Amino acid sequence: SSHYSELSAAPTLSCGPVACVSKVELRVACKALLDRDTLNKSDPCVILMVQNQGQWTELDRTEVIKSNLHPVFAKVFTLDYYFEEVQKLRFEVYDIHGTHSIGTRDDDFLGGVECTLGQIVAQKKMVKPLFLKYAKYAGKSTITVHAEEISGNNGYVELFFCAKKLDDKDLFSKSDPFLEIYRINDDGTEQLVHRTEVIKNNLNPVWEPFKVSLISLCSCDEDRKLKCLVWDSDSRGKHDFIGEFYATFREMQKIGGGSKVTWDCMNPKYKLKKKNYKNSGVVILSDLKLHRVYSFLDYIMGGCQIHFTVAIDFTASNGDPRNSCSLHYINPYQPNEYLKALIAVGEICQDYDSDKRFSALGFGARIPPNYEVSHDFAINFNPEDDECEEIQGVVEAYQNCLPKIQLYGPTNVSPIISRIAKLSAGEETIKDASRYHILLILTDGVVTDMADTREAIVRASYQPLSIIIVGVGNADFTDMQILDGDDGVLRSPKGEPVLRDIVQFVPFRDFKTVSIAFLPFLILCVLFFTGLACCLGQMCPCGGAQPGGGVLQSQGHLPHAAHPIM
């Protein structure tokens, strides 16, 4: 998302902050941490803090690694990088005493460091000493942060791994196996891509499926070697090596038609010492789902059409439409803020819509005939066809709707977001489907169903959809910035991040002192350059397959080399 507030005060238009955004993945490792535990070693976790308006807030945190002074964390931090801004970060390392709790005592703090995102991106691999309070060195402790810009391919893959007949490393029980996958870089170094969870007391583990970007997995090189290690977990951090194997993403794509991809899990020492040694078990890729996600710009350049939907807030907080103080008051000489925002954005978007027909929905009102509260209704009261002819048709439907409804509440927007996301997802199955959806939500206050809305946005981020939320009136919209994602990556209540930033929130009052014409232009900049954030410098993320013969592509059981990356 763009930082529109920095632009709105300027008398002339500038799209600089929007154009210079990209996404960056950060991976963290530490060395020689202080040992705070008496019997075992420290159980470290790294918290990533970001500074916003002088305040430090937690953005995300890594997993806890038990009894380890040299941890390599599997957690990946994903951030928006604005080239022209100083984005201050702070990495804090703590020794954890419990499942998720972060200690507040000084003796739980293992060290921290402040830097800027720009410094990390410029160095690609930043190594810094850790400091305790009062700028005191934390012994010889260091933190290493690797940065990788997601610039060539914004697709991702979902992998399903299991294993059979693994070696038993425990005396009184079975092994507790986990799998690690490392990418081998051009310089021969190894980069941890993913670490699975531990499956207790099981020689035939089935690990939870996991998602990883193609950039992270193999740098979009199908033949890049991946080193895979299987370990028997030890609570004291002294994991027992079970075996290893090498794979490539090209090999993984051989899955299909009910067949699975299998690798022998080999222990090199056993192979040398044991004459009849076969393996230490087998690791199986039981399923693979490859997802390609294209940006708004990709769709436009590919010749697709936009489908525009507007959702209008009809909650009681807007005031009685018959009262001149109401935000919904129809003044024959001066359009209200809802109409101004609708016309400003709609007239721009309709240029990309060939049939000039727009869906017009409402939420938060009691509607005829039974006057039950609805959070998703057609303002023309035709559930079979909610579309209106051009923006003028939406304006007329809005004006005709007001006398027929009763403004009520609450301000729930998740039903409409879920509906449009489901509609765009359904179009994947239509041959030659080529539509990008824009949902314009006009509201006078902070949404009531914030948790459900966050969940709906995360789900919607996998679809060809962008959401523009315009706040009308003088309410405090501070909490709405959460949905925008400017202060970090938006996450569902369960912690799942959005696949891409699809929401832009703008208070309409910020444009009264500049020019209403600035609003649609800014929004188009956001739509175009939010896409460029993931594929800067390349029109098509998959390097050749133009989006036009099918919107979001998502398929499992991919045949070998059916959709090459390069």
C-alpha positions as CSV (number, residue, x, y, z in Angstrom):
1,S,0.0,0.0,0.0
2,S,1.1,3.6,-0.6
3,H,1.5,6.1,2.2
4,Y,-1.1,8.4,0.7
5,S,-1.0,10.8,3.7
6,E,2.4,12.0,2.7
7,L,1.1,12.7,-0.8
8,S,-2.2,14.3,0.0
9,A,-0.7,17.4,1.5
10,A,1.3,18.2,-1.7
11,P,-0.3,20.7,-4.1
12,T,1.0,18.6,-7.1
13,L,0.6,14.9,-7.8
14,S,3.5,12.6,-7.2
15,C,3.4,8.8,-7.3
16,G,6.9,8.3,-6.0
17,P,6.2,6.5,-2.8
18,V,3.8,4.1,-4.6
19,A,6.2,3.3,-7.4
20,C,9.2,2.5,-5.2
21,V,7.7,-0.3,-3.2
22,S,8.7,-3.9,-3.3
23,K,8.4,-6.9,-1.0
24,V,11.4,-8.3,0.9
25,E,11.8,-11.6,2.8
26,L,14.1,-11.6,5.8
27,R,15.7,-14.7,7.4
28,V,17.4,-14.6,10.7
29,A,20.2,-16.6,12.4
30,C,22.3,-16.0,15.6
31,K,25.6,-17.1,16.9
32,A,27.2,-17.4,20.3
33,L,24.2,-16.3,22.3
34,L,24.4,-15.8,26.0
35,D,23.5,-18.9,28.0
36,R,20.8,-17.9,30.5
37,D,19.7,-21.3,31.6
38,T,21.3,-23.2,34.5
39,L,20.8,-26.8,33.3
40,N,20.2,-26.4,29.6
41,K,21.1,-23.8,27.0
42,S,18.9,-20.8,26.2
43,D,15.7,-21.3,24.2
44,P,15.9,-18.3,21.8
45,C,13.3,-16.5,19.9
46,V,13.7,-13.3,17.8
47,I,11.1,-10.5,17.8
48,L,11.0,-8.1,14.9
49,M,10.0,-4.6,16.0
50,V,9.1,-1.7,13.6
51,Q,9.1,2.0,14.3
52,N,6.0,3.9,13.3
53,Q,5.6,7.6,14.2
54,G,8.2,7.2,16.9
55,Q,6.6,4.2,18.5
56,W,8.1,0.6,18.5
57,T,5.6,-2.1,17.9
58,E,6.0,-5.9,17.4
59,L,5.5,-6.9,13.7
60,D,6.3,-10.6,14.0
61,R,8.4,-13.2,15.8
62,T,10.3,-16.4,15.0
63,E,9.7,-19.8,16.4
64,V,11.4,-20.8,19.6
65,I,14.4,-23.1,19.1
66,K,15.1,-25.2,22.2
67,S,18.5,-25.3,23.9
68,N,20.5,-23.7,21.1
69,L,23.1,-20.9,21.3
70,H,23.6,-20.8,17.5
71,P,20.0,-20.9,16.1
72,V,19.0,-20.8,12.5
73,F,15.3,-19.8,12.4
74,A,12.9,-21.2,9.8
75,K,10.5,-18.3,10.2
76,V,10.5,-15.8,7.2
77,F,9.6,-12.1,7.8
78,T,7.9,-10.5,4.8
79,L,8.0,-6.7,4.7
80,D,7.1,-3.9,2.2
81,Y,10.3,-2.0,1.3
82,Y,9.9,1.7,0.4
83,F,13.1,2.8,-1.3
84,E,12.7,6.4,-0.4
85,E,11.8,5.9,3.2
86,V,13.9,5.2,6.3
87,Q,12.2,2.1,7.8
88,K,13.7,1.5,11.2
89,L,13.7,-2.1,12.5
90,R,14.8,-3.6,15.8
91,F,15.6,-7.3,16.3
92,E,15.3,-8.5,19.9
93,V,16.4,-11.9,21.1
94,Y,14.9,-13.5,24.2
95,D,15.3,-16.7,26.1
96,I,11.8,-18.2,26.4
97,H,10.4,-19.8,29.5
98,G,7.2,-21.4,28.3
99,T,5.3,-22.1,25.1
100,H,4.8,-18.6,23.7
101,S,5.5,-16.1,26.5
102,I,8.2,-13.5,26.2
103,G,10.0,-12.8,29.4
104,T,10.1,-9.3,30.7
105,R,13.0,-9.7,33.1
106,D,16.4,-8.4,32.1
107,D,17.9,-11.9,32.4
108,D,15.5,-13.1,29.6
109,F,16.9,-10.6,27.2
110,L,19.8,-12.0,25.1
111,G,20.5,-8.9,23.1
112,G,19.2,-6.7,20.3
113,V,20.2,-4.5,17.4
114,E,18.6,-1.6,15.5
115,C,19.1,-1.0,11.8
116,T,17.1,0.1,8.8
117,L,15.5,-2.1,6.2
118,G,17.5,-0.2,3.6
119,Q,20.8,-1.3,5.2
120,I,19.8,-4.9,5.2
121,V,18.6,-4.8,1.5
122,A,21.8,-3.0,0.4
123,Q,24.0,-5.6,2.2
124,K,21.8,-8.6,1.4
125,K,23.5,-10.4,4.3
126,M,23.9,-8.2,7.3
127,V,25.9,-9.4,10.3
128,K,25.9,-7.3,13.5
129,P,26.8,-7.7,17.2
130,L,24.0,-7.9,19.7
131,F,23.8,-5.4,22.5
132,L,22.3,-5.5,25.9
133,K,20.9,-2.4,27.7
134,Y,23.1,0.7,27.9
135,A,25.0,-0.2,24.6
136,K,26.8,-3.1,26.4
137,Y,27.9,-5.9,24.1
138,A,26.1,-9.2,24.6
139,G,29.4,-11.1,24.8
140,K,30.4,-12.3,21.3
141,S,26.7,-12.7,20.2
142,T,25.9,-11.8,16.6
143,I,22.8,-11.8,14.5
144,T,22.8,-12.4,10.7
145,V,19.9,-11.2,8.6
146,H,19.5,-12.3,5.0
147,A,17.4,-10.2,2.6
148,E,15.8,-11.4,-0.6
149,E,13.6,-9.3,-2.8
150,I,10.6,-11.0,-4.2
151,S,10.9,-9.5,-7.7
152,G,10.9,-12.2,-10.3
153,N,8.0,-14.5,-9.4
154,N,5.2,-14.0,-6.9
155,G,3.9,-17.6,-7.2
156,Y,4.3,-20.1,-4.4
157,V,4.1,-23.9,-3.9
158,E,2.4,-26.0,-1.3
159,L,4.3,-29.2,-0.4
160,F,3.1,-32.3,1.3
161,F,5.8,-34.5,2.8
162,C,5.8,-37.8,4.7
163,A,8.3,-40.6,5.5
164,K,8.3,-44.3,6.0
165,K,10.5,-46.7,7.9
166,L,12.9,-44.1,9.4
167,D,15.7,-45.3,11.6
168,D,14.9,-45.6,15.2
169,K,17.4,-43.4,17.2
170,D,15.8,-43.7,20.6
171,L,16.4,-46.4,23.2
172,F,13.1,-46.6,24.9
173,S,10.8,-45.1,22.3
174,K,10.7,-44.3,18.6
175,S,12.4,-41.4,16.8
176,D,10.8,-37.9,16.9
177,P,11.5,-36.9,13.3
178,F,11.5,-33.5,11.6
179,L,12.6,-32.4,8.1
180,E,14.7,-29.5,7.0
181,I,15.0,-28.2,3.4
182,Y,18.0,-26.0,2.4
183,R,18.5,-24.2,-0.9
184,I,22.1,-24.4,-2.2
185,N,23.1,-21.0,-3.5
186,D,25.4,-20.2,-6.5
187,D,28.3,-19.7,-4.1
188,G,27.8,-23.0,-2.5
189,T,26.3,-21.7,0.7
190,E,23.1,-23.3,2.2
191,Q,20.0,-21.3,3.0
192,L,17.3,-22.8,5.2
193,V,14.0,-22.7,3.4
194,H,11.7,-24.6,5.8
195,R,11.8,-26.7,8.9
196,T,8.8,-28.9,9.7
197,E,7.2,-29.5,13.0
198,V,8.4,-32.5,15.1
199,I,6.3,-35.7,14.9
200,K,6.7,-37.4,18.3
201,N,7.4,-41.2,18.6
202,N,6.8,-42.0,14.9
203,L,8.9,-43.8,12.3
204,N,6.3,-43.1,9.6
205,P,5.6,-39.3,10.1
206,V,3.2,-37.3,8.0
207,W,4.2,-33.6,8.3
208,E,1.8,-30.7,8.0
209,P,1.8,-29.2,4.4
210,F,3.6,-25.9,4.1
211,K,3.7,-23.1,1.6
212,V,6.8,-21.4,0.3
213,S,7.5,-18.9,-2.4
214,L,9.2,-20.1,-5.5
215,I,11.8,-17.4,-5.0
216,S,12.6,-18.8,-1.5
217,L,12.5,-22.4,-2.6
218,C,14.7,-22.5,-5.6
219,S,15.3,-18.9,-6.8
220,C,12.9,-19.8,-9.7
221,D,15.5,-22.3,-11.0
222,E,13.8,-25.7,-11.4
223,D,17.2,-27.5,-11.4
224,R,18.7,-25.8,-8.3
225,K,19.8,-28.4,-5.8
226,L,17.9,-28.7,-2.5
227,K,19.5,-30.4,0.4
228,C,17.0,-32.2,2.6
229,L,17.9,-33.5,6.1
230,V,15.9,-35.7,8.5
231,W,16.6,-35.4,12.2
232,D,15.5,-37.1,15.4
233,S,14.6,-34.2,17.7
234,D,16.2,-33.9,21.1
235,S,14.7,-31.6,23.8
236,R,18.3,-30.5,24.8
237,G,19.1,-29.4,21.2
238,K,21.4,-32.3,20.4
239,H,19.4,-33.7,17.5
240,D,20.4,-37.1,16.0
241,F,21.0,-37.2,12.3
242,I,18.8,-39.8,10.5
243,G,19.7,-39.2,6.9
244,E,19.7,-36.8,3.9
245,F,18.8,-36.6,0.3
246,Y,19.1,-34.1,-2.6
247,A,16.2,-33.0,-4.7
248,T,15.2,-30.3,-7.3
249,F,11.9,-28.6,-7.9
250,R,11.9,-30.2,-11.4
251,E,11.9,-33.7,-9.7
252,M,9.1,-32.6,-7.4
253,Q,6.9,-31.7,-10.4
254,K,7.0,-35.3,-11.6
255,I,4.2,-35.9,-9.1
256,G,0.8,-36.5,-10.8
257,G,-1.7,-39.2,-11.9
258,G,-1.7,-40.7,-8.4
259,S,2.0,-41.3,-8.4
260,K,4.3,-39.9,-5.7
261,V,7.9,-38.8,-5.7
262,T,10.2,-40.8,-3.3
263,W,13.8,-40.3,-2.2
264,D,16.0,-42.7,-0.2
265,C,17.0,-41.1,3.1
266,M,20.7,-41.8,3.3
267,N,23.2,-41.7,6.2
268,P,26.7,-41.4,4.5
269,K,28.5,-43.0,7.5
270,Y,26.2,-46.0,7.5
271,K,26.7,-46.4,3.8
272,L,30.5,-46.6,4.2
273,K,30.4,-48.9,7.3
274,K,27.5,-51.2,6.6
275,K,27.9,-53.7,3.7
276,N,24.2,-54.3,3.1
277,Y,23.0,-50.8,3.9
278,K,20.1,-49.7,1.8
279,N,18.7,-46.5,3.4
280,S,17.6,-45.0,6.7
281,G,14.0,-44.8,5.4
282,V,12.3,-43.1,2.5
283,V,10.9,-39.5,2.3
284,I,7.8,-39.1,0.1
285,L,6.3,-36.0,-1.6
286,S,2.7,-37.1,-1.6
287,D,1.2,-33.9,-3.2
288,L,2.3,-30.6,-4.7
289,K,0.1,-27.6,-5.4
290,L,1.6,-24.8,-7.5
291,H,-0.1,-21.4,-7.4
292,R,0.6,-18.5,-9.8
293,V,-0.6,-15.1,-8.5
294,Y,-0.7,-12.2,-11.0
295,S,-1.0,-8.6,-10.2
296,F,-3.4,-5.9,-11.4
297,L,-0.8,-4.6,-13.8
298,D,-0.3,-8.1,-15.2
299,Y,-4.0,-8.5,-16.0
300,I,-4.3,-5.1,-17.6
301,M,-1.2,-5.7,-19.8
302,G,-2.6,-9.1,-20.7
303,G,-5.8,-7.5,-22.0
304,C,-8.2,-8.5,-19.3
305,Q,-11.2,-6.5,-18.2
306,I,-12.0,-5.0,-14.8
307,H,-15.2,-5.9,-13.0
308,F,-16.1,-3.1,-10.6
309,T,-18.2,-3.6,-7.5
310,V,-19.3,-0.9,-5.1
311,A,-20.5,-1.6,-1.5
312,I,-22.2,1.2,0.4
313,D,-22.6,1.6,4.2
314,F,-26.2,2.0,5.2
315,T,-25.7,1.9,9.0
316,A,-27.6,4.2,11.3
317,S,-24.4,6.1,12.2
318,N,-24.7,7.9,8.9
319,G,-27.8,9.8,10.2
320,D,-31.3,9.9,8.9
321,P,-31.1,10.5,5.1
322,R,-34.0,13.0,5.5
323,N,-31.9,15.2,7.7
324,S,-29.5,17.6,6.0
325,C,-26.7,16.6,8.5
326,S,-26.8,13.0,7.3
327,L,-24.0,11.7,5.2
328,H,-26.7,10.1,3.0
329,Y,-28.7,13.4,2.6
330,I,-29.5,14.0,-1.1
331,N,-29.0,17.6,-1.9
332,P,-30.2,18.4,-5.5
333,Y,-27.4,21.1,-5.8
334,Q,-24.4,19.3,-4.1
335,P,-23.6,15.6,-4.1
336,N,-22.9,14.0,-0.7
337,E,-19.6,12.4,0.1
338,Y,-20.7,9.0,-0.8
339,L,-21.7,10.2,-4.3
340,K,-18.5,12.2,-4.7
341,A,-16.3,9.2,-3.9
342,L,-18.3,6.9,-6.0
343,I,-18.2,9.1,-9.1
344,A,-14.5,10.0,-8.7
345,V,-13.4,6.4,-8.5
346,G,-16.0,4.8,-10.7
347,E,-15.5,7.1,-13.7
348,I,-11.8,6.1,-13.8
349,C,-12.4,2.4,-13.4
350,Q,-15.2,2.2,-16.0
351,D,-12.7,2.9,-18.7
352,Y,-11.3,-0.6,-18.2
353,D,-14.7,-2.2,-18.2
354,S,-16.0,-3.0,-21.7
355,D,-19.7,-3.5,-20.8
356,K,-19.7,-0.6,-18.3
357,R,-21.9,-2.6,-15.9
358,F,-21.2,-2.4,-12.2
359,S,-22.4,-4.4,-9.3
360,A,-23.9,-2.2,-6.6
361,L,-24.3,-3.6,-3.1
362,G,-25.3,-2.4,0.3
363,F,-24.7,-3.5,3.9
364,G,-25.9,-2.6,7.4
365,A,-29.6,-1.8,6.6
366,R,-33.0,-3.4,7.1
367,I,-34.4,-4.1,3.7
368,P,-37.8,-4.9,2.3
369,P,-40.0,-6.9,2.3
370,N,-39.4,-8.3,5.8
371,Y,-37.0,-5.5,6.9
372,E,-34.4,-7.9,8.3
373,V,-30.9,-6.7,8.6
374,S,-28.7,-7.5,5.6
375,H,-24.9,-7.1,5.2
376,D,-25.0,-8.0,1.5
377,F,-27.9,-6.9,-0.7
378,A,-28.3,-5.5,-4.2
379,I,-29.3,-1.8,-4.0
380,N,-31.5,-2.3,-7.1
381,F,-33.3,-5.0,-5.1
382,N,-32.7,-7.5,-7.9
383,P,-30.7,-10.5,-6.4
384,E,-30.5,-12.1,-9.8
385,D,-28.8,-9.2,-11.4
386,D,-27.2,-6.6,-9.1
387,E,-25.5,-4.7,-12.0
388,C,-26.2,-1.2,-13.0
389,E,-25.6,0.6,-16.3
390,E,-22.5,2.8,-15.9
391,I,-21.7,4.9,-12.9
392,Q,-24.9,7.0,-13.5
393,G,-26.9,3.8,-13.1
394,V,-25.3,3.1,-9.7
395,V,-26.0,6.7,-8.7
396,E,-29.7,6.4,-9.6
397,A,-30.0,3.0,-7.8
398,Y,-28.4,4.5,-4.7
399,Q,-30.8,7.5,-4.7
400,N,-33.9,5.2,-5.3
401,C,-32.7,2.8,-2.6
402,L,-32.6,5.3,0.3
403,P,-36.3,5.8,0.8
404,K,-37.0,2.0,0.8
405,I,-34.6,0.9,3.5
406,Q,-34.0,1.5,7.2
407,L,-30.5,2.4,8.3
408,Y,-29.4,0.0,11.0
409,G,-26.1,-1.8,11.7
410,P,-23.5,-3.1,12.6
411,T,-20.8,-2.2,10.1
412,N,-20.0,-5.7,8.8
413,V,-18.0,-5.9,5.6
414,S,-16.6,-9.4,5.6
415,P,-19.7,-11.0,3.9
416,I,-19.3,-8.8,0.8
417,I,-15.5,-9.3,0.7
418,S,-16.0,-13.1,0.9
419,R,-18.7,-12.9,-1.8
420,I,-16.5,-11.1,-4.3
421,A,-13.5,-13.3,-3.5
422,K,-15.7,-16.4,-4.1
423,L,-17.0,-14.9,-7.3
424,S,-13.4,-14.3,-8.6
425,A,-12.3,-17.7,-7.5
426,G,-15.2,-19.3,-9.3
427,E,-14.1,-17.7,-12.6
428,E,-10.9,-19.8,-12.5
429,T,-13.0,-22.7,-13.8
430,I,-14.3,-20.7,-16.7
431,K,-12.4,-21.2,-19.9
432,D,-10.6,-18.0,-21.1
433,A,-11.7,-16.2,-17.9
434,S,-9.9,-12.9,-17.8
435,R,-11.3,-10.5,-15.2
436,Y,-9.7,-8.6,-12.4
437,H,-12.1,-7.5,-9.6
438,I,-12.1,-4.1,-7.8
439,L,-14.2,-3.8,-4.7
440,L,-14.9,-0.2,-3.6
441,I,-16.2,-0.1,0.0
442,L,-17.7,3.3,1.1
443,T,-18.1,3.5,4.9
444,D,-18.5,6.1,7.6
445,G,-16.8,4.2,10.4
446,V,-14.5,1.5,11.6
447,V,-15.7,-2.0,10.7
448,T,-17.4,-4.0,13.5
449,D,-16.3,-7.5,12.3
450,M,-12.6,-6.7,12.2
451,A,-11.5,-10.3,12.9
452,D,-13.8,-11.8,10.2
453,T,-12.7,-9.0,7.8
454,R,-9.0,-9.7,8.3
455,E,-9.7,-13.4,7.7
456,A,-11.7,-12.6,4.5
457,I,-9.0,-10.3,3.2
458,V,-6.3,-13.0,3.7
459,R,-8.5,-15.5,1.8
460,A,-9.2,-12.8,-0.9
461,S,-5.5,-12.1,-1.4
462,Y,-5.1,-15.3,-3.3
463,Q,-7.6,-14.1,-5.9
464,P,-7.5,-11.5,-8.8
465,L,-9.0,-8.8,-6.5
466,S,-8.1,-5.4,-5.1
467,I,-10.1,-3.7,-2.3
468,I,-10.4,0.1,-2.0
469,I,-11.9,1.3,1.3
470,V,-12.9,5.0,1.4
471,G,-13.9,6.5,4.8
472,V,-16.5,9.2,4.5
473,G,-17.3,11.7,7.3
474,N,-15.3,12.8,10.3
475,A,-15.0,9.5,12.3
476,D,-11.7,8.3,13.7
477,F,-10.4,5.8,11.2
478,T,-7.2,5.0,12.9
479,D,-8.1,1.3,13.4
480,M,-8.8,1.0,9.7
481,Q,-5.1,1.4,9.0
482,I,-4.7,-2.2,10.2
483,L,-6.5,-3.4,7.1
484,D,-4.3,-1.3,4.8
485,G,-1.1,-3.1,5.9
486,D,1.1,0.0,5.8
487,D,2.4,-0.7,9.3
488,G,3.3,-4.3,8.4
489,V,1.9,-7.4,6.8
490,L,-1.9,-7.9,7.5
491,R,-2.6,-11.3,9.1
492,S,-5.7,-13.3,9.9
493,P,-6.6,-13.8,13.5
494,K,-4.8,-17.2,13.3
495,G,-1.6,-15.5,12.1
496,E,-1.7,-16.3,8.4
497,P,-0.3,-13.4,6.3
498,V,-1.9,-12.1,3.1
499,L,-0.3,-13.5,0.0
500,R,-0.2,-9.9,-1.4
501,D,-1.3,-6.5,-0.3
502,I,-4.7,-6.0,-1.8
503,V,-6.2,-3.3,0.4
504,Q,-5.9,0.5,0.2
505,F,-7.7,2.6,2.8
506,V,-8.2,6.4,2.2
507,P,-10.2,8.9,4.4
508,F,-12.2,11.0,1.9
509,R,-11.6,14.1,4.0
510,D,-7.9,14.1,3.2
511,F,-8.8,15.0,-0.4
512,K,-11.1,18.0,0.4
513,T,-8.1,20.3,0.7
514,V,-6.3,19.1,-2.4
515,S,-8.5,17.9,-5.2
516,I,-11.1,15.2,-5.5
517,A,-9.5,14.3,-8.9
518,F,-6.4,13.2,-6.9
519,L,-8.3,10.3,-5.3
520,P,-8.9,8.1,-8.4
521,F,-5.5,8.9,-9.7
522,L,-3.8,7.8,-6.5
523,I,-5.9,4.7,-6.4
524,L,-4.9,3.7,-9.9
525,C,-1.3,4.2,-8.9
526,V,-1.9,1.9,-5.9
527,L,-3.5,-0.8,-8.1
528,F,-0.7,-0.6,-10.7
529,F,2.3,-0.4,-8.4
530,T,1.1,-2.8,-5.8
531,G,1.4,-5.3,-8.5
532,L,4.8,-4.1,-9.4
533,A,5.8,-4.6,-5.8
534,C,5.9,-8.4,-6.5
535,C,7.2,-8.3,-10.1
536,L,9.2,-5.1,-10.4
537,G,10.6,-4.8,-13.9
538,Q,8.8,-7.9,-15.3
539,M,5.3,-7.8,-16.8
540,C,4.6,-11.4,-16.1
541,P,5.6,-13.2,-12.9
542,C,5.9,-16.6,-14.6
543,G,8.2,-15.2,-17.2
544,G,6.1,-15.6,-20.4
545,A,2.6,-16.9,-19.7
546,Q,0.5,-13.8,-20.0
547,P,-2.6,-13.7,-17.8
548,G,-5.4,-13.7,-20.2
549,G,-6.2,-17.4,-20.7
550,G,-7.2,-17.8,-17.1
551,V,-6.9,-15.6,-14.1
552,L,-5.4,-17.0,-11.0
553,Q,-3.8,-20.3,-11.8
554,S,-3.8,-22.9,-9.0
555,Q,-3.3,-26.5,-9.7
556,G,-2.2,-29.6,-7.8
557,H,-0.8,-32.8,-9.3
558,L,1.2,-30.8,-11.7
559,P,2.6,-32.8,-14.7
560,H,6.4,-32.6,-15.2
561,A,7.4,-29.3,-16.7
562,A,3.9,-28.4,-17.6
563,H,4.3,-24.9,-16.2
564,P,8.0,-24.0,-16.3
565,I,9.2,-21.2,-14.1
566,M,12.0,-19.8,-16.2
